[in-house]
Amino acid sequence: MQLSDLTARVPRFLRSFYFYTGLGFLVWMFLFDSNDLLKQYDMYAKLQELQTEKQYYLDNIDVVKRERAELLSSPELLEKFAREKYIMKRPGEDVFVLVPQAEE
């Protein structure tokens, strides 16, 4: 079996310069380029994560807007919120903050 017999069995398009050039280009793009398949997958995963975070923050914005509307509608609720969250007090009052003791 001669070399010419082996090359005759290989389809003509596989012996073409353009086939090898295109194959080299695809290998370069899929493996060695700065935007290869692995990087594309990582960026897609990051995009999905950021979209999930976006939805979480949009939901939290709605909750905060609702709480804000409640607080601004009632002075009693605003005072209660300020006292509990920011430990504010009226002049002449003493505030004692009880911190639970950490268990060992």
Secondary structure as UniProt FT lines:
FT   HELIX           3..9
FT   HELIX           12..15
FT   HELIX           17..27
FT   HELIX           28..32
FT   TURN            34..35
FT   HELIX           37..73
FT   HELIX           75..86
FT   TURN            91..92
//
